[in-house]
């Protein structure tokens, strides 16, 4: 596909990009890109209640790096895959977004899920390149916890894992419905669910919590390679158990659980710590910059 003179702000659906000629002509191609690569065009978002106004972008995957191109060459970003620490993929009805965390900074790329198949193909290629090798050589053992993931989380897990990726340990906290009475009126509230899976390549966190609220029509998936993990520990906050995961850049994941998952959380933290110890000990630790610390819930 070759382009005449176009304004990429006029396009409203994602499309695949495989070579420089596929990139809209109002983008400047950075030097050093190979002749062929994997990528896709992200249309401009004009701003809604959920999304701020975002200019069009092009996301490109090359050997060892992912590029974020804009219509202004000075704003191009090259992220080495070795520095990519967290990949977040949000999917809620037609709202989708990709968040890339590396060495502290984060870049959020919202998109309309009308073109979801194009985006998912790119994400699969990115994850395969980023998590290309098994980091843990131990035999997979998934304990038979009392609470198995429900259909929603089983589907999200099955679509997220590679065909040769081995889940090792997991813990599941289901969404819960609670009835409260307020001034004589009955009201039902729901708390979000969480599934944590440690595989031979990464720690995967799947949740249906978005902006601290239960989201019935989607999930948010976060992945971090084993080498990015510093600590996995169980904790208590306000009398309730949970899991805290610390990453090398200072990003922290805080996963709330229920009292009935207390034993599972403790077992998961101990098993995960044992399995990642040999990997993280081989990677030199740098104290995170305080201004880059973030907590994801």
C-alpha positions as a printed Julia matrix, in Angstrom:
297×3 Matrix{Float64}:
   0.0     0.0    0.0
   1.39    3.42  -0.91
  -0.04    6.77   0.06
  -0.48   10.0   -1.76
  -0.64   13.23   0.17
  -2.9    12.46   3.15
  -3.77   13.76   6.56
  -3.65   10.81   8.94
  -6.04   12.6   11.29
  -8.84   11.78   8.82
  -8.55    8.02   9.4
 -10.71    6.48  12.11
  -9.87    2.73  12.16
  -6.58    0.92  12.86
  -4.81   -0.84   9.99
  -1.75   -3.08   9.73
   1.65   -1.79   8.64
   4.38   -4.05   7.28
   6.85   -1.65   5.6
   7.71    2.04   5.45
   5.48    2.56   2.4
   2.45    1.56   4.49
   2.98    4.44   6.93
   0.83    7.53   6.14
   2.9    10.09   4.28
   2.48   12.81   6.92
   4.6    10.7    9.32
   8.37   11.04   9.16
  10.13    7.68   9.13
  13.09    7.55  11.56
  16.41    6.39  10.08
  17.51    2.86  10.78
  14.16    1.1   10.42
  14.41   -2.22   8.53
  12.62   -2.68   5.21
   9.96   -4.94   6.73
   8.49   -4.98  10.22
   5.25   -5.53  12.14
   3.11   -2.58  13.13
  -0.25   -0.85  13.01
  -1.75    2.63  12.75
  -3.64    4.05  15.74
  -6.2     6.69  14.67
  -6.63   10.02  16.4
  -8.93   10.04  19.41
 -10.99   13.23  19.51
 -11.72   12.95  23.21
 -14.64   11.43  25.13
 -15.66   11.06  28.74
 -13.21    8.11  28.93
 -10.4     9.35  26.69
  -8.54   12.6   26.28
  -7.74   13.91  22.81
  -4.81   11.89  21.41
  -3.07   12.45  18.05
  -2.61    9.57  15.57
   0.29    7.21  16.25
   2.07    4.34  14.55
   3.3     1.44  16.67
   6.15   -0.59  15.13
   7.92   -3.72  16.31
  11.48   -4.31  15.11
  14.14   -6.71  16.3
  14.85   -5.77  19.9
  12.68   -2.64  20.09
   9.2    -1.19  19.81
   8.75    2.26  18.23
   5.99    4.84  18.79
   5.87    7.23  15.84
   3.99   10.51  15.7
   3.47   13.09  12.97
   6.33   15.06  14.55
   9.67   13.29  14.34
  10.93   14.99  17.51
   8.32   12.99  19.48
   9.3     9.54  18.17
  10.04    7.01  20.92
  12.19    3.88  20.71
  11.73    1.44  23.59
  14.25   -1.42  23.79
  12.41   -4.65  24.57
  15.04   -5.36  27.24
  13.88   -2.19  29.04
  10.13   -2.83  28.66
   8.91   -3.72  32.15
   5.11   -3.8   32.0
   2.67   -4.26  29.15
  -0.93   -3.37  30.04
  -3.82   -4.17  27.7
  -7.28   -2.85  28.52
 -10.37   -4.17  26.73
 -13.77   -2.78  27.76
 -16.5    -2.88  25.12
 -15.23   -0.57  22.33
 -12.65    1.08  24.59
  -9.15   -0.32  24.29
  -5.74    0.87  25.36
  -2.11   -0.26  25.47
   0.21    1.01  28.21
   3.97    0.54  27.99
   6.12    1.0   31.14
   9.88    1.14  30.74
  12.59    2.38  33.1
   9.98    4.39  34.99
   8.09    6.32  32.27
   4.79    5.08  30.83
   3.04    5.69  27.52
  -0.73    5.13  27.15
  -2.08    4.44  23.64
  -5.91    4.39  23.5
  -7.74    2.99  20.49
 -11.21    2.04  19.29
 -11.72   -1.73  19.38
 -13.53   -1.74  16.03
 -10.17   -2.88  14.62
  -9.39   -5.23  17.5
  -8.09   -8.14  15.38
  -5.34   -5.94  13.92
  -4.32   -4.77  17.38
  -4.39   -8.3   18.85
  -2.14   -9.66  16.08
   0.4    -6.96  16.83
   0.21   -7.55  20.58
   0.79  -11.28  20.08
   3.9   -10.54  18.0
   5.12   -8.07  20.62
   4.66  -10.5   23.51
   6.33  -13.35  21.66
   9.38  -11.16  20.93
   9.45   -9.59  24.39
   8.96  -12.84  26.31
  10.8   -15.03  23.84
  12.48  -17.44  26.23
  11.46  -19.33  29.33
  13.03  -17.71  32.41
  12.13  -20.51  34.85
  13.12  -24.1   34.19
  11.13  -25.65  37.05
   8.36  -28.11  36.29
   4.9   -26.53  36.08
   2.69  -27.26  39.07
  -0.66  -25.51  39.37
  -2.07  -26.18  42.87
  -5.71  -27.23  43.1
  -7.05  -24.17  44.91
 -10.59  -24.31  46.23
 -11.67  -21.4   44.06
 -11.13  -21.99  40.33
 -11.35  -19.05  37.88
 -14.82  -18.43  36.49
 -15.64  -18.47  32.77
 -14.73  -14.82  32.22
 -11.26  -15.19  33.74
 -10.64  -18.62  32.22
 -11.29  -17.15  28.78
  -9.07  -14.12  29.45
  -6.28  -16.41  30.65
  -6.57  -18.83  27.71
  -6.41  -16.01  25.15
  -3.46  -14.35  26.91
  -1.07  -17.3   27.32
   1.13  -18.53  24.45
   0.72  -22.09  23.16
   4.07  -23.11  24.72
   3.89  -20.91  27.84
   3.67  -22.92  31.06
   1.55  -21.6   33.98
   3.25  -22.54  37.24
   1.22  -21.13  40.14
  -1.9   -19.01  40.34
  -4.33  -17.44  42.78
  -7.88  -16.29  41.98
 -10.09  -13.75  43.75
 -13.63  -13.79  42.25
 -15.83  -10.77  41.84
 -18.36  -10.59  44.68
 -21.86   -9.2   44.96
 -22.87   -7.59  48.23
 -26.24   -6.26  49.37
 -26.35   -3.11  51.47
 -29.24   -1.15  52.92
 -29.17    2.64  52.78
 -32.01    4.65  54.33
 -34.33    1.67  53.89
 -33.42    1.05  50.26
 -31.75   -2.18  49.13
 -28.72   -1.77  46.91
 -26.37   -4.32  45.35
 -22.68   -3.55  44.89
 -19.94   -5.58  43.23
 -16.26   -5.8   43.94
 -13.87   -6.69  41.12
 -12.13  -10.02  40.59
  -8.41  -10.74  40.14
  -6.38  -13.61  38.72
  -2.6   -13.76  39.19
  -0.65  -16.32  37.16
   3.1   -16.91  37.38
   4.29  -18.65  34.22
   7.75  -19.67  33.08
   8.03  -16.3   31.29
   6.12  -13.65  33.25
   3.77  -12.63  36.0
   0.29  -12.06  34.56
  -2.39  -10.07  36.4
  -5.91  -10.15  34.97
  -8.54   -7.98  36.64
 -11.99   -6.58  35.88
 -11.25   -3.5   37.98
 -11.05   -0.21  36.09
 -10.6     3.11  37.88
 -11.18    1.38  41.22
 -14.6     0.06  40.14
 -15.94   -3.32  38.96
 -16.15   -3.53  35.17
 -18.63   -6.22  34.02
 -17.86   -5.87  30.29
 -14.1    -6.18  30.07
 -10.74   -6.9   31.65
  -7.36   -5.26  32.16
  -4.34   -7.54  31.66
  -0.87   -6.62  32.92
   2.3    -8.58  32.18
   5.79   -8.23  33.67
   8.77  -10.46  32.79
  10.29  -12.52  35.58
  13.49  -10.46  35.49
  11.51   -7.27  36.31
  10.19   -8.62  39.62
  11.81   -7.61  42.9
   9.34   -8.9   45.48
   6.07  -10.78  45.78
   4.63  -10.76  49.29
   1.32  -11.26  51.05
   0.11   -8.45  53.32
  -2.85   -7.24  55.37
  -4.53   -3.86  54.94
  -7.5    -2.94  57.13
  -7.74   -6.58  58.19
  -7.98   -7.92  54.62
  -5.28   -9.96  52.85
  -3.71   -9.03  49.56
  -0.6    -9.36  47.42
   2.01   -6.68  46.78
   4.32   -7.02  43.78
   7.31   -4.71  43.49
   9.03   -4.14  40.14
  12.54   -2.96  39.48
  11.55    0.55  38.32
   9.51    1.2   41.47
   6.1     0.36  39.98
   4.02   -1.64  42.48
   0.99   -3.82  41.93
  -1.45   -3.99  44.84
  -3.94   -6.86  44.5
  -6.77   -6.95  47.1
  -8.06  -10.37  48.14
 -10.61  -11.82  50.55
 -10.13  -13.57  53.91
 -10.93  -16.94  52.35
  -7.96  -16.49  49.97
  -5.51  -15.75  52.79
  -3.81  -19.15  52.67
  -3.7   -19.17  48.87
  -2.14  -15.69  48.83
   0.55  -16.69  51.27
   1.32  -19.89  49.35
   1.41  -18.0   46.04
   3.82  -15.38  47.43
   6.15  -18.0   48.88
   6.14  -20.16  45.75
   6.57  -17.17  43.42
   9.43  -15.78  45.51
  11.22  -19.12  45.46
  10.8   -19.55  41.71
  11.92  -16.03  40.69
  14.81  -15.81  43.18
  17.38  -17.43  40.93
  16.34  -15.19  38.0
  16.27  -11.85  39.83
  19.53  -12.53  41.66
  21.32  -12.69  38.32
  20.09   -9.2   37.31
  21.83   -6.21  38.96
  19.39   -4.16  41.0
  19.2    -0.38  40.66
  17.31    1.64  43.23
  14.21    3.12  41.52
  13.85    6.85  41.07
  11.29    8.07  43.6
   9.44   10.3   41.14
   8.74    7.28  38.92
   7.11    5.16  41.6
   3.55    4.19  40.79
   1.02    1.89  42.4
  -1.44    0.01  40.23
  -4.62   -1.36  41.78
